[in-house]
Amino acid sequence: MRDIVVAAVSMESSPLEMKKNLDKTFEYSLAAKREGAEIVCFPELSITGYLLDGFDGLYVKEGMDELVEVLKDVAAETGIVIMAGLVDVENAGRPMIAHFVFHPDGRVMVHRKTHLSQQEKALYGEGNEVKVFEASGISFGIQLCYEGHFPELSSIMALLGAEVIFFPHASPRGTPDDKLTSWSRHLTARAYDNSLFVVACNQVGAFRRGVFFPGVALILGPDGKAIACYRGKNERILLAELRSDVLKQIRENSMRFFLNSRRPELYKGILSYDLKNPG
């Protein structure tokens, strides 16, 4: 890893208003680049908006392919790596919640959400891969919202070489303080247990029927401590420098980097255990 400035954007994503969302993605990417960021992360489904109903006609593969091409152009024009969320349609399969990584040189990478909430399962298919990507001299994973509640994913990513995990969210309800408190419980554990940086951002603004997305963005160090955070009702870019020496210092300390002391022979059963006492 090398030192790098990253940006996490808490942005309002209007459902089905892709042109509006693309324009904001362009403007925020330019702003992040001006502030020295090399990677900018937008919330879950930042381009299409987060929809659980009323999306007839949205999931047309040709339309999604056009959005991908536009975002490739945005990354090339702004000169920054862009992580943006939209629905992925694979051939005749079910639509999937996905997060795309667009490089200025035209490369495109994609993470498809592997764990879905009960409401999402009725509409979307599940991804089946846990990946680690490379961009701008860092190795990173992506987890979308609900995925962050499954600690195994973060450990797998860390073992595959991730130094940073990005957590784009579309998480409604509660106040910004409520959401930050929630994130501070489980995302702090993901950073601390795996000795890696965490970069998270949420959509902000109206969701549906009087329900809102609280604006939150959070960047954590590999010690689990906050480097930068934002909570509020407005859109915001949060920036921070992720320093390689901080990661190196922790991972070279056997009392701070715990993955080296794992005993995998004890954990094999986790693949076959059934949940007991679910409550």
N, C-alpha and C positions, 0 to 999 in steps of 0.2 A: 504494500500500500504506500501511497504518497500523500502528502498534504493536499487537501482539496476543499473548496468552498461549495456547499450544496444549498439549494433553496427548496423549501416546502411551502406550497401555496394552499391556503384555505380559500376556496373559490366557490361562488354560487354557480351551479350548473343547471341551466333551465332545461327541463325535459323536452326532448324533441327539437330544441332550438340549436341545432348543430352549428349553424353559421355564427350565431352569437357566441357560443362556447369556444369555437375555433378562433374567433377574433380576440377573445380574452386570453386564450392560450398563447397566441402570438405576442400580445402586449406584455403579459407577465413574463414570458420567456425572454423578451428583449430587456425588460427591467432587471430580471435576475442576472442576465449576462452583463449588464452595465455595472452591477454591484460585485462582479467578480466570480459569480457562480459558474461552474462547469456542468452541473447537473441540476435540473429543476424537476421536482416531483409534484404532480397534480393529484387531486383526490380520485377515489374510485368512481368509474363511469363519468369522468369529468366532461367528456365530449357529448355523450348521448343523454346525460342526465340519468338519475337513478329512478327506474320505473319498476313497479310491481304489478301494474295493470295498464290497460289502455294504450298498448303499444303495437296494435295491428299495423303491419306494413313496415315497421321499423327494421326488422331483421332480414333485410335483403342483402345477399352477399355482395352484389355489385355496389350497393350503396356504402357498405362498410369498406370495401376495397378503395372506393373513392376517398373516403375519410383518411385511410392510411396513406394514400398518395399525397393528400394535402398536408398531413402532418410531417411526412418526409420532407416536403418542401419547406415547412416552417423550421424544422431543425437545421436544414441546410442554410436557410437565410439568416437565422439568428445565431448559428454557430454554437449551439448549446445542446447537450443531450437532454431530450425531453421524455419524461415518463407520463403518459396520459392514458385515461381509462375509457374504454368503449366496449361495445358488445362484439364478440367474435362469432362469426358464422362459418363453420367448417362443413363445406359441401351440403349434404342434406341432414346433418346432425342438428341437435338442439343448440340454440344460442348459448353462449358462455360469457360470463362476466370476465373480462380480461384487462390486463394492463400492458401496454405496449411501450417499448423503449426505442426511441428514434434517435439515431446518431446523425451528426452533420454530414458524414460521408455516405449516407444512404442506407446503412445497415438498419435492420429492424429485428427486434427480439420481442417475445411475447410470453407473459405468464398468464395462465388460465386458472381461475379460482378453484381450489381443490375442495374446500369445505364451505357448504352453503347453509344459510339459515333455513328454518322450516318454510318461511314464505318464499324464499328464493328457489327452493327445490321444486316447487310447483311449475316454475317457468324456465329455469335454466339447467343446462347440463353441467357436470363437474369435470374439472381438469384432473389429470392423473399423473402429473409430473411435478417433482420438486427440483427446481433448477437454480443454479448459480450463474450469474452473468458477469461479464467484464466490460467496463467502460471507464475511460479517463483515468486509467491506472489503478482502479479499485475493483475488488470482487464483491458482488452484492446479490442478495435475494430480494424477492418481493412477496409480500403477503397482503391480501386484501381483506381489511375489516375483520370479519368473523374468523378468518384463518388465524389471527393473532392469539386466539384463545386456546390454541393447540400447541403446547410447548415443544412437542416432538419436531414440528416443522422447523423451528428456529435452530434446534440442535443439529438436525440434518444439514441445514444450510451452513452452519458454522463448520461442521465436519467436512463439508464439501469445499470449504475455503472462503466462505463469506466473511467479509470484514465489516459490512454494513447490511442492515435489512431495512428496506423501505416499506412502510405500512400505510398505503393510501386507504382512506375510509370514506364511506357514505353512511354515517351513523347518526340517525335522527334522535330526537327527544332529549330532554334535560337541558340544563343551562350550560354555558361554556365551562363554568367551574365544576359542574357535575361531571362533564365529559373528561376534563383534564384529570380530575380525581380518579376516575375509572382507569384511564390510560396509565396513570402513575402507578397503579397497582400491577397490572400485568405486563405492560411494555417495559417498565423498569426491570422486571424479572427477566424478560427476554434479553435485554442488554447485559445485565449483570451476570446471569448464569452462563452466557456464551461468550462473554468478553468481546462484544462488538458494538458498533454504533447503531442507533435506531433513529430513523427519520420518519415522522408520521404527520399526516395532514388530513383534515376532514372537509367535506363540503360545508357550506354555510348558507343560511337563508331558508326560504320556504321549501317544504317537502310536499305535503298534501293535507287537506282537511284540518288546517290549523296546527299541523305538526311542523317543526322547524329543525334544521341542522344547526347545532351550535358550532360556532367557528372555533377551531382548535388546531394548533400546529405545535409539534414537540420534537426536539432533537436531543438525544441522550448520548452520553459517552459510554465507553465500555466498562466503566465503573458503575453504571446505572444512574449517574447523576445528570441532572438537566444541564445542557449547554445553552439552550435557548428555548423559549416557549412563548406561545401566544394563545390567548383566549378572549373571545369577544363576539360581537354580532356582525362584524364587517369582514370583507375580504382582506387578506393580508399575505404578504410574502415574508417568510421567516428564513433568515440566512445564518449559517454558521460554518466555521472552518473545522473540518475533521482532521486532526493531527495524527500523523503516523507514529510519532514518538510516544504519544499517549497509549496507543494500542500496543506498541512494541513493549513498553515498560510493563504493562499488565500481563501480557501473554508470556513474558519471560519469567514471571513470578509464579512459582508453583502453588502459592497460597492465594493467588488471585485468579489464575486461569485453571479451571477445574476440569475441562474436557480431557486433558492429558491423563487424568486419574480415573477415568471411567473404567467400569468392569462390565463390558458388553455381555459376558456370559450370564449375568444376572438379569438382563433386561429382555432376553429373547422371548420370554413369555408374554410380553406386552402385546405381541402380535396375535395371540390366541386367547388371552383372557377375556371373559365376558364381564360386563359391568355388574357388580353386585351392590345391593343396597342403593338403588338409584334415588331413593327418597320417596 
